[in-house]
Amino acid sequence: MEFYERLKSQLDQVHTWPSLYVFKFIVPAERQEELLPLLPIGQIEQKLSSSGKYVSVTLKAMISDSDQVIAVYQRAGQIEGIVSL
């Protein structure tokens, strides 16, 4: 929880909400379909790694507040093998 409290503080210092926020994830290709429904509506770009094992997912979305950002990271963090950037 301390990590998310610190993240919330940092997000609130840098952003004026609502704000365009960019999420970046690297997820095993076979788990990509688990991630997409967890993301808010926005512009999604996906790129398959050269080995085909991983997918890079970038989402640009209007976010209402830092709590919404944290909720996305917490939900995505439940996916095995995901890396949040």
Helices and strands as residue ranges (DSSP letters): H 2-14, E 19-28, G 29-31, H 32-35, G 36-38, E 43-48, E 54-63, H 66-76, E 83-84
